[in-house]
Amino acid sequence: MSDDLDRKLESKIEKILIDKQHRGKIFDGFDKNKTLNDVLDKPTMMTLYDMINDEIISYVNGVIKAGKESVVFWAVDKNKNDVALKVYLVSTSNFKKRSQYLIGDPRFSRIKKGTRNIVYLWARKEFTNLNQCYEKNIPVVKPIHVSKNVLAMEFMGKNGVPEKRLLESEIEYSDYEESIELIRRFYQEANLVHGDFSEYNIFKTSDGLVAFDLGSAVDIEHPNSKTFLERDINNITKFFVRRGLTIPNPLDVINEVTK
């Protein structure tokens, strides 16, 4: 009897999440059935169902980005606003490699064992990092809600099509300056180091650059924060050099950011 009820509930949730895919499109060759089986496992579906009941979202249109650690859905709230719904994969083993970004961060001193607990903490960590920056008016995607392994954020784009990343955009020297200013403000105003700062994790919008994917960001008191900062600056410097720009010495930039 219990199994029958579970199956009926799962069917109901699937209908709520999937049936309203008007204009929905599955990107990156991601198979819809695989999405349901591997991403929308039973606990995740229950989390989404709770978010629907709490009116955080109304329905999900489809997948806009699929990675090894997460899948981002295009969702819609009750006011017809687009929402980016990042679902962290509980089944992945990659989060075990992320311990270097958790252990040593004074904000997250209690880390429970188990993949699911680590994934839940990672989702909360990204929400906390985004909120920490957003409160300082640093241009990052606006965090909306986090529950277990699901993070709801502002959707950067229109009609399910995300804004272009820096990687996909025409580049000017002002983009380099904005990138370094983002790193500086992370460090000096939000007390954070991004930890994964690159052309892949920055939107180029008509209003300027907007950073995202802040799950790796650590407090500046983290023992490896200086190493992560140097890597962020070196990585973004290499990108602009490859695009043919003459860029200041990364060592000088590091000193400027940390002074």
NUKEFI-961452 format. One record per residue (C-alpha): residue in one letter; x, y, z. Coordinates in steps of 0.1 Angstrom, whole numbers, padded with zeros to 4 digits, always signed. Layout:
# residues N
aXYZ/...
# end
This chain:
# residues 259
m+0000+0000+0000/s+0028+0024+0009/d+0046+0016-0024/d+0014+0024-0043/l+0011+0058-0025/d+0048+0066-0032/r+0044+0058-0069/k+0013+0079-0071/l+0031+0108-0054/e+0061+0105-0077/s+0038+0104-0107/k+0020+0136-0094/i+0053+0154-0089/e+0066+0144-0123/k+0034+0157-0139/i+0038+0190-0121/l+0075+0194-0131/i+0074+0180-0166/d+0040+0184-0183/k+0042+0222-0185/q+0072+0223-0208/h+0058+0248-0233/r+0088+0262-0251/g+0110+0239-0230/k+0141+0225-0246/i+0166+0200-0234/f+0201+0213-0241/d+0235+0196-0241/g+0221+0164-0255/f+0208+0156-0220/d+0181+0129-0222/k+0149+0138-0204/n+0144+0103-0190/k+0180+0102-0177/t+0173+0136-0161/l+0144+0122-0142/n+0162+0091-0131/d+0196+0106-0122/v+0188+0141-0111/l+0152+0140-0100/d+0156+0112-0075/k+0129+0108-0049/p+0143+0131-0022/t+0150+0158-0048/m+0115+0155-0062/m+0101+0159-0027/t+0122+0190-0023/l+0109+0205-0055/y+0074+0196-0045/d+0079+0215-0013/m+0092+0245-0032/i+0061+0244-0054/n+0039+0243-0023/d+0058+0272-0008/e+0053+0291-0040/i+0090+0296-0046/i+0085+0281-0081/s+0054+0271-0101/y+0069+0247-0126/v+0101+0236-0144/n+0105+0241-0182/g+0136+0221-0190/v+0174+0218-0187/i+0196+0247-0197/k+0230+0233-0184/a+0242+0199-0174/g+0275+0192-0157/k+0292+0166-0137/e+0281+0180-0103/s+0248+0198-0111/v+0221+0204-0135/v+0205+0238-0140/f+0168+0240-0149/w+0148+0269-0163/a+0119+0273-0138/v+0091+0298-0135/d+0076+0314-0104/k+0040+0323-0097/n+0046+0358-0111/k+0059+0344-0144/n+0094+0354-0136/d+0122+0330-0148/v+0142+0313-0121/a+0174+0293-0125/l+0171+0261-0105/k+0204+0245-0097/v+0201+0208-0086/y+0233+0194-0072/l+0238+0157-0081/v+0238+0136-0049/s+0249+0105-0069/t+0282+0122-0081/s+0315+0114-0064/n+0331+0146-0075/f+0320+0164-0043/k+0345+0143-0024/k+0372+0163-0042/r+0357+0195-0030/s+0367+0190+0007/q+0396+0215+0002/y+0370+0242-0002/l+0351+0232+0029/i+0377+0221+0055/g+0393+0252+0069/d+0365+0276+0061/p+0356+0291+0095/r+0319+0295+0085/f+0315+0257+0080/s+0332+0241+0109/r+0308+0211+0113/i+0309+0188+0083/k+0288+0157+0085/k+0300+0125+0068/g+0282+0111+0038/t+0279+0123+0002/r+0243+0136+0007/n+0253+0157+0037/i+0283+0171+0018/v+0261+0180-0012/y+0235+0197+0010/l+0263+0217+0027/w+0277+0227-0007/a+0244+0240-0018/r+0240+0260+0014/k+0276+0272+0010/e+0269+0286-0025/f+0237+0303-0013/t+0257+0318+0016/n+0285+0330-0007/l+0260+0346-0032/n+0241+0363-0004/q+0273+0376+0012/c+0282+0393-0021/y+0247+0404-0031/e+0243+0422+0003/k+0274+0442-0006/n+0260+0451-0041/i+0286+0430-0058/p+0273+0419-0092/v+0265+0382-0087/v+0234+0363-0096/k+0207+0370-0070/p+0201+0341-0046/i+0165+0333-0039/h+0162+0301-0019/v+0181+0270-0009/s+0167+0237+0003/k+0188+0205+0006/n+0204+0200-0028/v+0184+0226-0047/l+0194+0263-0051/a+0170+0288-0067/m+0186+0319-0082/e+0178+0348-0105/f+0177+0337-0141/m+0202+0357-0162/g+0187+0357-0197/k+0154+0357-0215/n+0129+0329-0225/g+0151+0302-0211/v+0182+0313-0230/p+0210+0324-0206/e+0232+0354-0211/k+0264+0348-0229/r+0294+0340-0207/l+0326+0360-0210/l+0340+0330-0229/e+0314+0335-0256/s+0316+0373-0259/e+0336+0399-0277/i+0362+0412-0253/e+0374+0447-0244/y+0400+0459-0220/s+0372+0472-0198/d+0361+0435-0193/y+0395+0428-0178/e+0392+0457-0155/e+0358+0447-0144/s+0370+0411-0138/i+0398+0423-0115/e+0373+0446-0098/l+0351+0417-0091/i+0380+0398-0075/r+0389+0428-0055/r+0354+0434-0042/f+0350+0397-0033/y+0382+0399-0012/q+0379+0434+0003/e+0341+0437+0008/a+0327+0402+0010/n+0358+0387+0026/l+0358+0359+0000/v+0380+0344-0027/h+0360+0329-0056/g+0382+0299-0059/d+0369+0290-0095/f+0370+0324-0112/s+0373+0322-0150/e+0357+0331-0183/y+0333+0302-0178/n+0317+0316-0146/i+0311+0352-0156/f+0281+0365-0176/k+0286+0395-0198/t+0254+0415-0197/s+0244+0449-0211/d+0249+0462-0175/g+0283+0447-0171/l+0299+0415-0158/v+0280+0392-0134/a+0297+0364-0115/f+0281+0330-0108/d+0291+0295-0096/l+0303+0306-0062/g+0302+0272-0045/s+0340+0270-0043/a+0343+0305-0027/v+0361+0305+0007/d+0365+0329+0035/i+0397+0349+0033/e+0407+0332+0066/h+0407+0299+0049/p+0443+0285+0050/n+0444+0282+0012/s+0427+0314+0003/k+0459+0331-0009/t+0466+0301-0032/f+0431+0302-0046/l+0433+0340-0051/e+0466+0337-0070/r+0450+0309-0092/d+0419+0330-0099/i+0440+0360-0110/n+0464+0339-0131/n+0435+0321-0148/i+0416+0352-0158/t+0449+0369-0169/k+0456+0339-0192/f+0422+0342-0208/f+0426+0379-0217/v+0462+0373-0229/r+0449+0346-0252/r+0424+0371-0265/g+0453+0394-0275/l+0452+0420-0247/t+0482+0434-0229/i+0476+0428-0192/p+0493+0439-0160/n+0516+0414-0142/p+0495+0391-0120/l+0518+0396-0091/d+0511+0433-0091/v+0474+0426-0093/i+0475+0402-0063/n+0493+0429-0042/e+0467+0455-0052/v+0438+0432-0043/t+0452+0422-0009/k+0466+0455+0002/
# end
